[in-house]
Amino acid sequence: MQHVDRHKLQTSLPDRIAFAREFIGFSVEDGETLNAAASLVGPLVKGVVDGVYEHLFKFDYTKASFLPANSGFEGDRPKDLAGLTLDDPQIAFRKSFLTKWALKVFTADYNNPATWEYLDKVGLMHTGVAGFEHRKKKDPLVVDLLATSLLLGWVEDVLVATIVPLDEETLPAAMKLKVLRAINRILWIQQDLFQRHYIRSDEEMVAAAARINSGGESYPAPGAVVVSPGFALSQSTKVALESLLVVGAVFLVMKLR
């Protein structure tokens, strides 16, 4: 049985990646498989990216993330969601970043630590922290973890639906299975690298709850996002934590009698 240092999983990116790869089975061969599929998948990326934004624009909840202007943008901006279209100049910029990420998934050297640092920064940049150099002078980008998680699931579904119908001559069945499994594994690791910056460990959550209950911190408005650094809980989470603390206190009193 392998020993895993839980503290290092929370504090060390290399340790977290090593465990994630080992646990989910993302091997050197998986990286090579994605690289081998790059020439086949590359031409499909633009269509996938366009589809992503068309899908995001179907819901006001996800479309709202694109309404604020990027810092330094001096062009005309739509005043509401109805006026925001897929042709907006800022949407083109954001599409370019998503395109770069998608291509990176298939072309990256997964033996290079810089690859994992890049994927980690992709998660970090959605929490309001700059992450990348190009975001340091821009307004914070804050996207709910719910939206990022569901989007990764949607992207994987689109890739599966695109790759599965390919004929045997284009992509043999054995290779097709390898590609799909490698995509699944890397997207789940990417998902974890989002969660890493949104979700605190159990110990940190309890400690933060204790500080809040003692008046050291205050709660934001209902529906606030949990981000790191910084801490915020929704009202429903506050009620749940307070209930757990009360139950725990009652249980402790009964045990001491």
C-alpha positions as CSV (number, residue, x, y, z in Angstrom):
1,M,0.0,0.0,0.0
2,Q,1.4,3.4,-1.0
3,H,1.6,6.2,1.5
4,V,0.2,9.5,0.5
5,D,1.0,12.7,2.4
6,R,-2.4,14.4,2.7
7,H,-0.8,17.8,3.6
8,K,1.3,17.8,0.5
9,L,-1.7,17.1,-1.7
10,Q,-3.1,20.4,-0.4
11,T,0.1,22.4,-0.6
12,S,2.3,20.9,-3.4
13,L,1.2,21.0,-7.0
14,P,3.8,18.3,-8.1
15,D,2.6,16.0,-5.3
16,R,-1.0,16.6,-6.2
17,I,-0.4,15.9,-9.9
18,A,1.7,12.8,-9.1
19,F,-1.2,11.4,-7.0
20,A,-3.9,12.4,-9.5
21,R,-2.0,10.7,-12.3
22,E,-1.4,7.6,-10.3
23,F,-5.0,7.4,-9.0
24,I,-6.8,8.0,-12.2
25,G,-4.3,6.2,-14.4
26,F,-3.0,9.0,-16.6
27,S,0.2,7.4,-17.9
28,V,3.1,8.5,-20.2
29,E,1.3,6.5,-22.9
30,D,-1.9,8.6,-22.4
31,G,0.2,11.8,-23.1
32,E,1.6,10.2,-26.2
33,T,-1.8,9.2,-27.3
34,L,-3.2,12.7,-27.0
35,N,-0.1,14.0,-28.9
36,A,-0.7,11.4,-31.7
37,A,-4.4,12.5,-32.0
38,A,-3.5,16.2,-32.2
39,S,-3.3,16.3,-36.0
40,L,-6.8,14.7,-36.2
41,V,-8.5,16.7,-33.4
42,G,-6.7,20.0,-34.1
43,P,-8.9,20.9,-37.1
44,L,-12.0,20.2,-35.0
45,V,-11.1,22.6,-32.2
46,K,-12.5,25.7,-33.8
47,G,-15.9,24.1,-34.1
48,V,-15.8,22.9,-30.6
49,V,-14.9,26.3,-29.3
50,D,-17.7,28.0,-31.3
51,G,-20.1,25.4,-29.9
52,V,-18.9,26.1,-26.3
53,Y,-19.8,29.8,-26.6
54,E,-23.1,29.1,-28.3
55,H,-24.0,26.8,-25.4
56,L,-22.9,29.3,-22.8
57,F,-25.0,32.0,-24.4
58,K,-28.1,29.8,-24.0
59,F,-28.3,30.6,-20.2
60,D,-28.2,34.0,-18.6
61,Y,-26.3,32.5,-15.6
62,T,-23.3,31.5,-17.8
63,K,-23.6,34.4,-20.3
64,A,-23.4,37.0,-17.5
65,S,-19.7,36.1,-17.0
66,F,-18.9,37.8,-20.3
67,L,-20.7,41.1,-19.8
68,P,-18.1,43.0,-17.8
69,A,-15.5,44.8,-20.0
70,N,-11.9,43.7,-19.9
71,S,-9.6,46.3,-18.3
72,G,-8.2,48.6,-21.0
73,F,-11.0,47.9,-23.5
74,E,-12.2,51.2,-24.9
75,G,-14.7,50.1,-27.5
76,D,-18.5,50.2,-27.1
77,R,-19.9,47.7,-24.6
78,P,-23.4,46.2,-24.5
79,K,-25.4,47.4,-21.5
80,D,-27.2,44.2,-20.9
81,L,-27.2,40.5,-21.8
82,A,-29.6,41.0,-24.6
83,G,-27.1,43.3,-26.4
84,L,-24.2,40.9,-25.9
85,T,-23.6,38.8,-29.0
86,L,-21.2,36.1,-30.1
87,D,-19.7,38.7,-32.5
88,D,-18.5,40.9,-29.6
89,P,-14.8,41.7,-29.9
90,Q,-14.1,40.5,-26.4
91,I,-15.7,37.2,-27.1
92,A,-13.2,36.7,-29.9
93,F,-10.4,37.3,-27.4
94,R,-11.8,34.8,-24.9
95,K,-12.3,32.2,-27.7
96,S,-8.7,32.5,-28.6
97,F,-7.7,31.6,-25.0
98,L,-10.1,28.6,-25.0
99,T,-8.7,27.5,-28.4
100,K,-5.1,27.7,-27.0
101,W,-6.2,25.5,-24.0
102,A,-7.9,22.9,-26.2
103,L,-4.9,22.6,-28.5
104,K,-2.6,22.5,-25.4
105,V,-4.5,19.4,-24.1
106,F,-3.5,17.5,-27.2
107,T,0.0,18.9,-27.9
108,A,1.4,19.4,-24.4
109,D,4.5,17.6,-23.1
110,Y,3.0,15.9,-20.0
111,N,6.5,15.0,-18.7
112,N,7.2,18.7,-18.4
113,P,6.1,20.3,-15.1
114,A,5.3,23.6,-17.0
115,T,2.3,21.8,-18.6
116,W,0.8,21.1,-15.2
117,E,1.6,24.6,-14.0
118,Y,-0.3,25.9,-17.0
119,L,-3.4,23.7,-16.3
120,D,-3.3,24.8,-12.7
121,K,-3.3,28.5,-13.6
122,V,-6.3,27.8,-15.9
123,G,-8.2,26.9,-12.7
124,L,-6.7,29.7,-10.6
125,M,-7.5,32.5,-13.1
126,H,-11.3,31.8,-12.8
127,T,-11.3,32.6,-9.0
128,G,-10.4,36.2,-9.3
129,V,-6.6,35.7,-9.0
130,A,-4.7,36.7,-12.2
131,G,-2.9,33.4,-12.7
132,F,-1.5,34.4,-16.1
133,E,0.6,37.5,-16.9
134,H,-2.0,38.8,-19.4
135,R,-4.6,39.0,-16.6
136,K,-2.5,41.0,-14.1
137,K,-3.8,44.3,-15.4
138,K,-7.3,43.1,-16.0
139,D,-10.4,43.1,-13.8
140,P,-10.7,39.9,-11.7
141,L,-12.4,37.0,-13.6
142,V,-14.7,35.1,-11.2
143,V,-16.7,32.2,-12.4
144,D,-18.7,29.8,-10.3
145,L,-17.2,26.3,-9.9
146,L,-20.6,24.9,-10.9
147,A,-20.3,26.5,-14.3
148,T,-16.7,25.5,-14.9
149,S,-17.4,21.9,-13.8
150,L,-20.4,21.5,-16.0
151,L,-18.6,23.1,-19.0
152,L,-15.8,20.6,-18.8
153,G,-18.4,17.8,-18.8
154,W,-20.1,19.3,-21.8
155,V,-16.8,19.7,-23.6
156,E,-15.9,16.0,-23.0
157,D,-19.4,15.0,-24.3
158,V,-18.8,17.0,-27.5
159,L,-15.4,15.4,-28.0
160,V,-16.8,12.0,-27.5
161,A,-19.7,12.6,-29.9
162,T,-17.1,13.9,-32.5
163,I,-14.6,11.1,-32.2
164,V,-16.8,8.0,-31.8
165,P,-18.4,8.3,-35.3
166,L,-14.9,8.5,-37.0
167,D,-14.5,5.5,-39.4
168,E,-11.9,2.8,-39.0
169,E,-9.6,4.2,-41.6
170,T,-9.5,7.6,-40.0
171,L,-9.1,6.3,-36.4
172,P,-8.9,2.6,-35.7
173,A,-11.1,1.3,-32.9
174,A,-8.3,0.4,-30.6
175,M,-6.7,3.8,-31.0
176,K,-10.1,5.5,-30.6
177,L,-10.6,3.8,-27.2
178,K,-7.2,5.0,-26.1
179,V,-7.9,8.6,-27.2
180,L,-11.2,8.7,-25.4
181,R,-9.8,7.3,-22.2
182,A,-6.9,9.7,-22.3
183,I,-9.3,12.7,-22.8
184,N,-11.4,11.5,-20.0
185,R,-8.5,11.2,-17.6
186,I,-6.9,14.6,-18.5
187,L,-10.2,16.5,-18.2
188,W,-10.8,15.0,-14.8
189,I,-7.4,16.1,-13.7
190,Q,-8.1,19.6,-15.1
191,Q,-11.3,19.5,-13.1
192,D,-9.4,18.8,-9.9
193,L,-7.1,21.7,-10.7
194,F,-10.1,24.0,-10.8
195,Q,-11.4,22.5,-7.5
196,R,-8.0,23.0,-5.9
197,H,-8.5,26.8,-5.9
198,Y,-12.1,26.8,-5.0
199,I,-12.5,24.2,-2.3
200,R,-10.7,24.2,1.1
201,S,-9.7,21.1,3.1
202,D,-12.0,19.9,5.8
203,E,-9.6,21.4,8.5
204,E,-9.6,24.8,6.8
205,M,-13.3,24.8,6.5
206,V,-13.9,24.0,10.1
207,A,-11.3,26.6,11.2
208,A,-12.9,29.3,9.0
209,A,-16.4,28.4,10.3
210,A,-15.1,28.8,13.8
211,R,-13.6,32.3,13.0
212,I,-16.9,33.3,11.5
213,N,-18.9,32.1,14.4
214,S,-16.6,34.0,16.8
215,G,-17.2,37.2,14.8
216,G,-13.8,37.3,13.2
217,E,-15.2,37.0,9.7
218,S,-18.5,37.9,8.2
219,Y,-20.6,36.2,5.6
220,P,-21.2,37.6,2.1
221,A,-24.5,37.9,0.4
222,P,-26.3,34.6,-0.4
223,G,-24.9,32.7,-3.4
224,A,-21.3,33.9,-2.9
225,V,-18.6,31.8,-4.5
226,V,-16.0,30.0,-2.5
227,V,-12.6,31.1,-3.8
228,S,-9.0,31.0,-2.7
229,P,-7.3,33.1,-1.5
230,G,-10.1,34.6,0.5
231,F,-13.1,32.8,1.9
232,A,-16.8,33.0,1.3
233,L,-19.8,30.9,2.2
234,S,-23.4,31.0,1.0
235,Q,-26.1,31.4,3.7
236,S,-27.3,27.9,3.1
237,T,-23.8,26.6,3.9
238,K,-23.7,28.7,7.0
239,V,-26.9,27.2,8.3
240,A,-25.6,23.7,7.5
241,L,-22.4,24.3,9.4
242,E,-24.1,25.9,12.3
243,S,-26.4,22.9,12.5
244,L,-23.5,20.5,12.5
245,L,-21.8,22.4,15.2
246,V,-24.9,22.3,17.4
247,V,-25.3,18.6,16.9
248,G,-21.6,18.0,17.7
249,A,-21.9,20.1,20.8
250,V,-25.0,18.2,22.0
251,F,-23.3,14.9,21.3
252,L,-20.1,15.9,23.2
253,V,-22.2,17.0,26.2
254,M,-24.0,13.7,26.3
255,K,-20.7,11.8,26.1
256,L,-19.3,13.7,29.0
257,R,-22.3,13.0,31.3
